Every structure is written in structure tokens, then in C-alpha cells.
Amino acid sequence: MNIMRKGIVLATLTLLLGIGTAKGQTGPTINGNVYGGGNLADVGGSVTVNMSAGTVEKDVYGGGALANTNVNNATDYGKETEAITSTSANTTTVSLTGGIIKGDAYGGGLGQKDGFGGKTEDIEAVVYGDISLTLDGTAFWITYDDTDDDELDSDGNPIMDGENHVKVKVVKSGRVFGCNNLNGSPKGNVTVTVNKTVEGNTPRTLIDKRKSETPSDHSYELAEVYGGGNLAPYTTTGKKASVIINGCDETSILTVYGGGNAAEVPETDVKVYGTFEIGSVFGGGNGKDKNKSNDGWQTNPGANVNGNANTLIYGGTIHEAYGGSNEKGTITGNVAIDVSPSGETSCPLDVAKLVGAGKNADVNGDLIMVMGCKPSTKIPLLIAGADNANVDGNIELTITSGNFGKVFGGNNEGGIIKGHIKLNIEETGECETPITIDELYLGGNEAAYSMYGYYDAGTEGSPDYQPRTLEMTNAEDAEHYKAALAGRYAAPYAAPELNVISCTSIGKVFGGGFGSGATLYGNPTVNINMIQGTFANNIPAVMTAKELNASENPNKLGIIGDVFGGGNAADVKGNTTVNICTVEKVTLTSLDTDNVKDVVGAYITGSVYGGGNNAEVTGNTNVNIGRKK
């Protein structure tokens, strides 16, 4: 028997929806929403929603519509002296194992938001306990809205496709959220686990098309997974949103977010143990999709992470993986993204693009990446910085294992880095994969970098950050080119530095960037002072495979092709330095103890250039070989 007191249900509420399978099942049909909580009356104890069959035409919620759940976790509930005594004694659990949902699924509640759904008042639907949502077989209908307002370019003009204004598709259904929809913050931790997706109204990509670079060849059974909420911020300090993806052949998802859609979270933790296919993984939030309010389509306000964002990928096919957020959502803590061997999964890892920061969203802090033990599958593109966004701090990348195509210390397409860049190549530890890199760049792919900082060449309210030069910092009118940020971001930063200490094979090394847009303003230094790596005993076989005489490399050092102090097609506006065996000892970043080693030498099969490949160096070039006596 449920006992009602002051609008609170003092019992555990369990909701079961039928039996059967998602396709062809004969379970119940619910034309509205499903709530584990109440409409206006609170739930004191735990809440469990189990869906194994049937059809829900709208949304499924673990929380209430306009009411709170798990309130027995609070002492002096509803009073000024209210304190959260426990978030685990009473919890909210949503388990989706069958049936069909034609809307979205939420671990939290609905809530009410001024300006949305015809409402003019805010009402929270708070979940006072930990939230757990697990998807393991329920089908989803993926639908889209077309924005009815004109998309504008950077100059404020409508984007045209011939004579028609471009319309942008926004996901309307087929999403899973750990937190609330419109209003209300969980008080505990939030965990979303996806073990199995099944076909709703869209099939998954054909198995032989998973590697296709044509977008139309790909389709997904689930549109989006969020650790956070839709429009409702998750604001509880000290808690976090966790997203876990399992199922090597079982999960097909367009996008996975550790954070929210248009809502902040305190911290994120994303782990992908295996998947059939994921389009994109973000450690942060979305911040891109517009939202339909009472007054029409509104720009997404962003999906900040007010703490750390951690992403770890073990296995499965993933086209793009980002440590940060998508379009808009600053991460104020540390950002960490890494891939690990598939010891906890049976499927190989296949990541085409791995980016340390965000896609178009800024990272507000240092970005320190340590690429530890890696699987043998090649990662074609590794970007230490952002895709096309700002990094408001230093970038330090240390690689200890792995097979990579192109590696960049800077950004990919654009954005600025307000700190120094440092790369360390150290084949250490007991990893299964040696370091092999086709092309290694200290700079960016098509994005410029300046160690002198950046100045604002735009107008008030519309900043346009451009790289400063040494001449600008020393000019009489230097105030005009003052650094975009003061404090610890005041330029100049430390000079860009690349340290190659141990590896198995690196094709080409560049102190600058790749494309013509990746001009480096500063004085990059390339240091090649080598010791034997973990796989030194395999070096002779590698040399034989490359038709090299193994006896020429008796110390079994990593094989390096051409070395350039400058860029490939990217100019260096400054001086370059290449140091080869110029120090007696090196200190390894990747080891905590016994990390000072004697330099053995270097083995370079190609040529060494103080300048660039097909790019200018405007200043001096310095090539130093051997220690001075």
C-alpha cells in the first residue's frame, strides 16, 4: 500500500510495459508520455521503469512531469535547511529492453521552462537520487525538424542554395538523455548505458559500407546519446554524467555526447567498450542544434562542462572522436581523450579521426594528452588541438605507443591556441604496439599558430583573432596588437618544442605545419636525442622490411626518414632549430621513476633540413649535430 503524505509517495514505484519483442509485438500502446514519477505529487522512494514491449508514442521519463522524485534522500525536504543526506539510498532506474519509443527517453524528469511549449513559468522536476538508464533492445523512431528561420553566414547574410535559403535539420526524436528534458537538475550521479540498439524506422549501415567516406552510405538505429539533459542544466557540484557504450555488433549510434544538448553538466566520463558503428563521440556536449520555443527557433545557448571531460575508447568502428564539445560548450576543467587495446572487448578498434579538444567548441584550459598503450590498428589522423575551435591554454601531447598516419600538435582546420605546444615521442612501457608514425608535425594541419599570442582585428562583439608576429609585439604601436587575453595567457608563450626520444619508425618529421594555411609564427625546435625503445629488438626486422642494412644501426634505434625544421607547405615566420644528439641525457615525460636516460644516438635514413619542404622560413635556421666539446 502506498501512503500519501504532503503529496509524497513513500514507496518504490515500478512500471512494467508488456511482454514481447520490438517488431511484431502485441503489447500495449500508450499515446502520451510515460513517467516513473508523478504529475504534481512527489515520490519519496525509489523509482523503476521497465519497458520490455509495447509502443510509447511520445517520451519515457524516469522522473516526474512537474514533480520531484527520490525526495527521501533529502533531510528537511522543501525547507531552507534541506540537505542531501544520500543519493544512493533512493534511486531512479530506467531499463529499456524491448518495445518501441517514438519520442525520446530520459533518466530524469520533464519539468517546465518559460518560453517553451506555450508556458510562461519555470517548474523543476528534480531527481534527488542517482539515475541509471540502460538501453538494451528497445527500438526508437528517428525523426527530424527543419528550422523555419534562415541560416545566416558570418556576415549576417542568409545562406543560399541556389534561390532557396538553406534549412538545417534538427533531431526531433530517437534520443536518449541521462538527465531532464526542460527543467530540473539531478542531485546525484547519472549513468547512461547502451548495450543494444535495434532497428526502428531506420536500419543500420551495411557492414561493407562502414568504412565508406560517403555520408549517404551510413545510417543509424539511434540518433543521439547524452549523459546530460536536453534543455535542463545538470548543476550539482561534485557529481558527474557517465556514458557507457557496449556491444561490438549490437550498437549503432549517430552521435554520443558525455554532456547535454543545450544544457550544462558538472563533469563527464565517456567509455566506449565496443560498437558496431558510431558516427561521432564527444567527451563534452552538443551546443549545435537549435530549439523550438514559443517564439520560433532559438540558437542553442551551449552545453558547458563545468569540470573535467574524460573519454576512453576501447573498441568498435568510430568515425570521429573528440575530447571536447561539438559546436558550443566550454570545458572549464581538464580534457582527456585516449584509446586503449581491446582487452575488455572482443572487437578491434577502428577510429578514423582522434581530436584532443572540441570540434567547433572551445576548451578553457590546458590540454594534456598521454597516448598510452594502443591497439595495432592505424589511427589515420591524430589532432592534439581542436578541429576548428580555440584552446585557451597549453597543448602537450606524449605518445608512448600506437600506429598513426598524420600527427599534429596544433589545430586541424582553424581556431587559436593560447599557450605553448609541446610533443614528446617516447616508446616506453609494456605496450603491445610500437610507435609508427607516417608524418609528424609540431604545427597544425590547416590552422595557424603563434607563440606571440593573438590580437583582435574584429569589431566590438564580433572578435576576429589574428596571430601576432614578433614585429607586432616590438612595434611602437604594439598596444594596437595587445594580446587577446591577459594573465597566464599573456604572450609570448614558450617556443614550440618537439622531442623524439624513442620509437620504431617515423616517416617524416616537421617543426612546422602541413598545409599552406598552417603558418607557424614563432621559433620551433625539433630535438632528436634517442634511446632504445620498448621494441628495439624488432628494429633489425623492420629495417630489413624497408630494405635497409640492419648492421648500420647497431644500437637498434628508431628509424626516422626526412627531418625538417620548418613545415611541409606551411611557412614559419621566425627561426627554426634542429638538434640531433646534442645532449648527454634526456628526461622522459611518460615515466615517473627512472626517467633520466643516457642518449644513445639517432638513425636517420633520409636528409635533414633546417628549413621546410615546400615552405619558407623567414628567419634563421639552425642545425646542430652532436654535443659541443
FITOR-969899 format. One record per residue (C-alpha): residue number from 0; x, y, z. Coordinates in steps of 0.25 Angstrom, whole numbers. Layout:
// FITOR-969899
REC   num      c1      c2      c3
REC   NUM       X       Y       Z
...
END
This chain:
// FITOR-969899
REC   num      c1      c2      c3
REC     0       0       0       0
REC     1       5      14      -3
REC     2       4      24       8
REC     3       2      39       3
REC     4       7      50      12
REC     5       9      64       8
REC     6       8      60      -7
REC     7      19      50      -6
REC     8      18      35      -9
REC     9      26      27       1
REC    10      29      15      -7
REC    11      36       9     -19
REC    12      29      11     -32
REC    13      31       0     -43
REC    14      25       2     -57
REC    15      25     -10     -66
REC    16      21      -9     -80
REC    17      17     -22     -86
REC    18      24     -34     -92
REC    19      29     -38    -106
REC    20      38     -32    -116
REC    21      40     -19    -122
REC    22      35     -23    -136
REC    23      22     -30    -137
REC    24      19     -30    -123
REC    25       5     -29    -117
REC    26       8     -21    -105
REC    27       1      -8    -100
REC    28       0       5    -108
REC    29       2      18    -100
REC    30      -1      30    -107
REC    31       5      40     -97
REC    32      17      40     -89
REC    33      22      30     -78
REC    34      27      36     -65
REC    35      33      28     -53
REC    36      30      40     -44
REC    37      17      47     -42
REC    38      10      59     -49
REC    39       9      69     -38
REC    40      12      59     -26
REC    41      26      55     -22
REC    42      31      41     -20
REC    43      39      39      -7
REC    44      45      25     -10
REC    45      52      19     -22
REC    46      46      19     -36
REC    47      48       8     -46
REC    48      43       8     -60
REC    49      44      -5     -68
REC    50      40      -5     -83
REC    51      40     -19     -90
REC    52      30     -17    -100
REC    53      18      -9    -106
REC    54      19       5    -112
REC    55      20      19    -106
REC    56      16      29    -116
REC    57      24      41    -108
REC    58      35      41     -98
REC    59      39      32     -86
REC    60      43      38     -73
REC    61      49      33     -60
REC    62      46      45     -53
REC    63      33      53     -51
REC    64      25      62     -60
REC    65      25      74     -51
REC    66      29      67     -38
REC    67      41      62     -31
REC    68      46      48     -28
REC    69      54      41     -18
REC    70      52      52      -8
REC    71      54      43       4
REC    72      69      45       1
REC    73      67      60       6
REC    74      67      64      20
REC    75      57      75      23
REC    76      51      73       9
REC    77      46      86       4
REC    78      51      95      15
REC    79      63     105      15
REC    80      70      95      24
REC    81      69      84      13
REC    82      81      75      12
REC    83      84      63       3
REC    84      88      52      12
REC    85      89      41       1
REC    86      87      40     -14
REC    87      88      24     -13
REC    88      78      20      -3
REC    89      67      24     -13
REC    90      70      24     -27
REC    91      63      25     -41
REC    92      65      14     -51
REC    93      60      13     -65
REC    94      62      -1     -73
REC    95      58      -2     -87
REC    96      59     -16     -93
REC    97      48     -16    -103
REC    98      37      -9    -110
REC    99      37       4    -118
REC   100      39      18    -113
REC   101      35      29    -124
REC   102      40      40    -116
REC   103      52      41    -106
REC   104      56      34     -93
REC   105      60      42     -81
REC   106      66      37     -68
REC   107      61      50     -61
REC   108      48      57     -62
REC   109      41      67     -71
REC   110      40      80     -64
REC   111      34      93     -70
REC   112      42     104     -76
REC   113      38     118     -78
REC   114      37     121     -93
REC   115      35     106     -97
REC   116      23      98    -100
REC   117      14     110     -98
REC   118      18     112     -84
REC   119      22     125     -77
REC   120      27     119     -63
REC   121      38     111     -59
REC   122      35      98     -51
REC   123      46      88     -48
REC   124      45      73     -47
REC   125      57      69     -38
REC   126      62      55     -36
REC   127      69      54     -23
REC   128      76      41     -25
REC   129      85      35     -34
REC   130      80      32     -48
REC   131      83      20     -57
REC   132      77      18     -71
REC   133      80       5     -79
REC   134      76       3     -93
REC   135      77     -12     -97
REC   136      67     -15    -108
REC   137      56      -4    -109
REC   138      55       2    -123
REC   139      54      17    -126
REC   140      48      25    -137
REC   141      57      35    -142
REC   142      51      48    -148
REC   143      55      62    -151
REC   144      50      76    -151
REC   145      54      86    -162
REC   146      57     100    -156
REC   147      48     110    -161
REC   148      57     122    -160
REC   149      68     126    -169
REC   150      82     121    -166
REC   151      92     133    -166
REC   152     107     133    -170
REC   153     117     140    -162
REC   154     114     153    -169
REC   155      99     152    -165
REC   156      94     149    -179
REC   157      85     137    -182
REC   158      92     124    -187
REC   159      86     121    -201
REC   160      85     108    -208
REC   161      82     113    -222
REC   162      70     122    -220
REC   163      66     115    -207
REC   164      70     118    -193
REC   165      77     106    -186
REC   166      69      99    -176
REC   167      76      92    -165
REC   168      71      78    -160
REC   169      70      77    -145
REC   170      68      63    -138
REC   171      53      63    -132
REC   172      53      48    -127
REC   173      61      36    -125
REC   174      70      41    -114
REC   175      74      36    -100
REC   176      77      46     -89
REC   177      82      43     -75
REC   178      76      56     -69
REC   179      64      64     -70
REC   180      57      70     -83
REC   181      53      84     -80
REC   182      56      88     -65
REC   183      61      81     -53
REC   184      75      76     -48
REC   185      78      62     -43
REC   186      85      63     -29
REC   187      93      50     -31
REC   188     101      43     -41
REC   189      96      40     -55
REC   190      99      28     -63
REC   191      95      24     -77
REC   192      98      10     -82
REC   193      95       6     -96
REC   194      97     -10     -98
REC   195      88     -12    -111
REC   196      81      -4    -121
REC   197      71      -9    -131
REC   198      64      -4    -144
REC   199      53       5    -142
REC   200      50      13    -154
REC   201      64      14    -159
REC   202      73       2    -162
REC   203      88       2    -158
REC   204      99       3    -168
REC   205     102      -9    -177
REC   206     114     -16    -171
REC   207     122     -14    -184
REC   208     119       1    -184
REC   209     124       4    -170
REC   210     138      10    -176
REC   211     131      18    -187
REC   212     134      33    -187
REC   213     121      36    -194
REC   214     111      41    -183
REC   215      99      35    -190
REC   216     104      21    -188
REC   217     103      22    -173
REC   218      90      21    -165
REC   219      88      18    -150
REC   220      78      11    -141
REC   221      79      22    -130
REC   222      81      37    -133
REC   223      88      42    -121
REC   224      92      38    -107
REC   225      94      49     -96
REC   226     100      48     -82
REC   227      93      61     -79
REC   228      80      67     -82
REC   229      73      74     -93
REC   230      70      88     -89
REC   231      71      85     -74
REC   232      84      88     -67
REC   233      91      78     -58
REC   234      97      87     -48
REC   235     100      78     -35
REC   236     115      81     -32
REC   237     123      68     -29
REC   238     115      59     -38
REC   239     116      54     -52
REC   240     110      49     -64
REC   241     115      36     -69
REC   242     112      29     -83
REC   243     116      15     -85
REC   244     114       8     -99
REC   245     116      -7    -100
REC   246     113     -17    -111
REC   247     123     -19    -123
REC   248     112     -24    -132
REC   249     100     -18    -124
REC   250     100      -3    -124
REC   251      98       7    -136
REC   252      98      21    -132
REC   253     100      34    -140
REC   254     106      43    -128
REC   255     110      40    -114
REC   256     111      52    -104
REC   257     116      52     -90
REC   258     109      65     -87
REC   259      96      71     -91
REC   260      89      76    -103
REC   261      87      91     -99
REC   262      90      89     -84
REC   263     102      89     -75
REC   264     107      77     -67
REC   265     117      77     -55
REC   266     127      66     -61
REC   267     127      55     -72
REC   268     132      41     -73
REC   269     130      34     -86
REC   270     135      20     -89
REC   271     133      12    -102
REC   272     136      -3    -100
REC   273     131      -7    -113
REC   274     121      -3    -124
REC   275     116      -7    -138
REC   276     117       8    -142
REC   277     117      22    -136
REC   278     118      34    -145
REC   279     124      43    -135
REC   280     128      43    -120
REC   281     129      55    -111
REC   282     134      56     -97
REC   283     126      69     -96
REC   284     113      73    -100
REC   285     106      77    -113
REC   286     103      92    -113
REC   287      99      92    -128
REC   288      84      88    -130
REC   289      74      99    -130
REC   290      62      98    -120
REC   291      48     102    -124
REC   292      42     112    -114
REC   293      29     119    -113
REC   294      35     130    -122
REC   295      41     120    -132
REC   296      55     114    -134
REC   297      65     119    -123
REC   298      80     118    -124
REC   299      86     107    -115
REC   300      92     114    -103
REC   301     103     104    -102
REC   302     106      91     -94
REC   303     117      95     -84
REC   304     124      84     -76
REC   305     128      91     -62
REC   306     139      82     -59
REC   307     147      70     -66
REC   308     143      63     -78
REC   309     149      49     -80
REC   310     147      40     -92
REC   311     153      26     -93
REC   312     151      17    -105
REC   313     154       2    -105
REC   314     147      -4    -118
REC   315     138      -3    -129
REC   316     136       6    -142
REC   317     136      21    -139
REC   318     138      31    -150
REC   319     141      43    -141
REC   320     145      45    -126
REC   321     147      58    -119
REC   322     151      61    -105
REC   323     143      73    -105
REC   324     129      78    -109
REC   325     122      79    -123
REC   326     118      93    -126
REC   327     117     102    -114
REC   328     121      97    -100
REC   329     133     102     -92
REC   330     140      91     -83
REC   331     146      98     -71
REC   332     154      86     -65
REC   333     163      76     -72
REC   334     161      69     -85
REC   335     166      55     -87
REC   336     163      46     -98
REC   337     170      33    -101
REC   338     169      19    -108
REC   339     173       6    -101
REC   340     175      -8    -106
REC   341     163     -16    -107
REC   342     166     -25     -94
REC   343     151     -22     -89
REC   344     145     -25    -103
REC   345     145     -35    -114
REC   346     145     -25    -126
REC   347     156     -17    -132
REC   348     157      -2    -130
REC   349     155       6    -143
REC   350     156      21    -141
REC   351     158      30    -153
REC   352     160      43    -146
REC   353     164      46    -132
REC   354     164      60    -127
REC   355     168      65    -113
REC   356     159      77    -112
REC   357     146      80    -118
REC   358     140      81    -132
REC   359     135      95    -132
REC   360     135      97    -117
REC   361     145     104    -109
REC   362     154      97     -97
REC   363     156     107     -86
REC   364     169     101     -80
REC   365     181      93     -83
REC   366     180      81     -92
REC   367     190      70     -87
REC   368     189      57     -95
REC   369     197      44     -92
REC   370     194      33    -102
REC   371     198      21     -95
REC   372     197       6     -99
REC   373     189       6    -113
REC   374     184      -5    -122
REC   375     191      -8    -134
REC   376     180      -3    -144
REC   377     185      10    -150
REC   378     178      23    -146
REC   379     179      32    -159
REC   380     178      45    -152
REC   381     182      50    -138
REC   382     180      65    -135
REC   383     185      69    -121
REC   384     178      82    -122
REC   385     164      85    -127
REC   386     157      83    -140
REC   387     153      97    -142
REC   388     152     104    -129
REC   389     160     111    -118
REC   390     169     104    -108
REC   391     171     114     -96
REC   392     183     108     -91
REC   393     195      99     -93
REC   394     196      87    -102
REC   395     205      75     -98
REC   396     204      62    -105
REC   397     212      50    -101
REC   398     211      37    -110
REC   399     217      24    -104
REC   400     210      14    -113
REC   401     202      13    -126
REC   402     201      13    -141
REC   403     197      27    -147
REC   404     196      33    -160
REC   405     198      48    -158
REC   406     200      54    -144
REC   407     198      69    -142
REC   408     202      77    -129
REC   409     193      89    -134
REC   410     179      90    -138
REC   411     173      84    -151
REC   412     165      94    -159
REC   413     165     107    -150
REC   414     164     113    -137
REC   415     175     118    -128
REC   416     183     112    -117
REC   417     186     122    -105
REC   418     198     114    -100
REC   419     210     106    -104
REC   420     211      94    -112
REC   421     220      82    -107
REC   422     221      68    -113
REC   423     228      56    -107
REC   424     230      43    -115
REC   425     234      33    -105
REC   426     233      18    -107
REC   427     232      13     -93
REC   428     225       3     -84
REC   429     220     -11     -87
REC   430     211      -8     -98
REC   431     207     -17    -110
REC   432     209      -7    -121
REC   433     221       0    -125
REC   434     221      15    -129
REC   435     220      16    -144
REC   436     216      30    -150
REC   437     215      33    -165
REC   438     217      48    -163
REC   439     219      56    -150
REC   440     216      71    -149
REC   441     219      81    -138
REC   442     209      91    -144
REC   443     195      89    -149
REC   444     188      83    -162
REC   445     182      96    -168
REC   446     182     104    -155
REC   447     192     115    -152
REC   448     199     116    -138
REC   449     206     128    -132
REC   450     215     127    -120
REC   451     213     142    -119
REC   452     198     141    -116
REC   453     187     147    -124
REC   454     181     161    -125
REC   455     166     165    -128
REC   456     165     170    -142
REC   457     149     170    -142
REC   458     139     179    -136
REC   459     132     180    -123
REC   460     124     168    -120
REC   461     130     161    -133
REC   462     144     157    -129
REC   463     154     153    -141
REC   464     166     147    -134
REC   465     179     148    -143
REC   466     193     143    -140
REC   467     202     153    -135
REC   468     216     154    -140
REC   469     229     157    -133
REC   470     230     170    -140
REC   471     216     174    -135
REC   472     220     171    -121
REC   473     232     180    -122
REC   474     226     191    -130
REC   475     223     205    -125
REC   476     208     203    -127
REC   477     209     189    -120
REC   478     197     193    -112
REC   479     188     192    -124
REC   480     192     178    -125
REC   481     191     175    -110
REC   482     189     160    -106
REC   483     175     155    -107
REC   484     175     151     -93
REC   485     184     155     -81
REC   486     188     148     -68
REC   487     194     134     -71
REC   488     191     135     -86
REC   489     199     147     -88
REC   490     209     145     -99
REC   491     219     141    -103
REC   492     218     126    -100
REC   493     229     117     -99
REC   494     234     113    -113
REC   495     228     101    -119
REC   496     236      88    -116
REC   497     237      74    -122
REC   498     245      63    -115
REC   499     247      50    -122
REC   500     253      41    -111
REC   501     249      27    -115
REC   502     241      20    -126
REC   503     241       9    -136
REC   504     238      17    -149
REC   505     235      31    -153
REC   506     234      35    -168
REC   507     236      50    -167
REC   508     237      60    -156
REC   509     233      75    -158
REC   510     236      86    -148
REC   511     224      94    -155
REC   512     210      90    -160
REC   513     205      83    -172
REC   514     196      92    -181
REC   515     198     106    -186
REC   516     189     111    -176
REC   517     197     106    -164
REC   518     207     117    -163
REC   519     215     116    -150
REC   520     218     129    -144
REC   521     230     126    -135
REC   522     243     119    -133
REC   523     240     104    -133
REC   524     251      94    -128
REC   525     252      79    -133
REC   526     260      71    -123
REC   527     264      57    -127
REC   528     272      51    -116
REC   529     269      36    -116
REC   530     270      24    -107
REC   531     265       9    -109
REC   532     250       8    -109
REC   533     242      -4    -104
REC   534     243     -11    -117
REC   535     257      -9    -120
REC   536     260     -23    -123
REC   537     250     -23    -134
REC   538     257     -12    -141
REC   539     266     -21    -150
REC   540     254     -28    -156
REC   541     247     -14    -158
REC   542     260      -9    -165
REC   543     260     -22    -174
REC   544     246     -20    -178
REC   545     250      -6    -182
REC   546     262     -11    -190
REC   547     271      -5    -181
REC   548     284     -11    -175
REC   549     282     -14    -161
REC   550     297     -14    -158
REC   551     297       1    -160
REC   552     288       3    -147
REC   553     295      -6    -137
REC   554     289       2    -125
REC   555     275      -2    -131
REC   556     269      12    -130
REC   557     256      16    -136
REC   558     257      19    -151
REC   559     254      33    -156
REC   560     253      38    -170
REC   561     254      52    -174
REC   562     255      63    -163
REC   563     250      78    -166
REC   564     252      89    -156
REC   565     240      96    -164
REC   566     227      92    -169
REC   567     222      84    -181
REC   568     215      94    -189
REC   569     213     103    -177
REC   570     223     115    -175
REC   571     230     118    -162
REC   572     230     133    -158
REC   573     242     132    -149
REC   574     255     124    -147
REC   575     256     109    -147
REC   576     265      99    -139
REC   577     268      85    -141
REC   578     276      78    -131
REC   579     281      64    -133
REC   580     289      57    -122
REC   581     292      70    -115
REC   582     290      66    -100
REC   583     296      55     -92
REC   584     283      51     -85
REC   585     268      52     -87
REC   586     257      52     -77
REC   587     245      44     -81
REC   588     231      50     -78
REC   589     224      37     -78
REC   590     231      31     -67
REC   591     230      35     -52
REC   592     243      28     -48
REC   593     256      24     -54
REC   594     252      34     -65
REC   595     266      40     -68
REC   596     273      33     -79
REC   597     286      34     -86
REC   598     285      38    -100
REC   599     290      27    -110
REC   600     289      34    -123
REC   601     280      35    -135
REC   602     277      27    -148
REC   603     272      36    -160
REC   604     270      29    -173
REC   605     267      42    -181
REC   606     272      56    -181
REC   607     272      67    -170
REC   608     267      81    -174
REC   609     268      94    -165
REC   610     256      99    -174
REC   611     243      94    -179
REC   612     239      85    -190
REC   613     232      94    -199
REC   614     230     105    -190
REC   615     238     117    -185
REC   616     245     121    -172
REC   617     246     136    -171
REC   618     257     136    -160
REC   619     270     128    -157
REC   620     271     113    -158
REC   621     280     105    -148
REC   622     284      91    -150
REC   623     292      85    -138
REC   624     298      71    -139
REC   625     305      65    -127
REC   626     309      71    -114
REC   627     319      82    -113
REC   628     332      78    -106
END
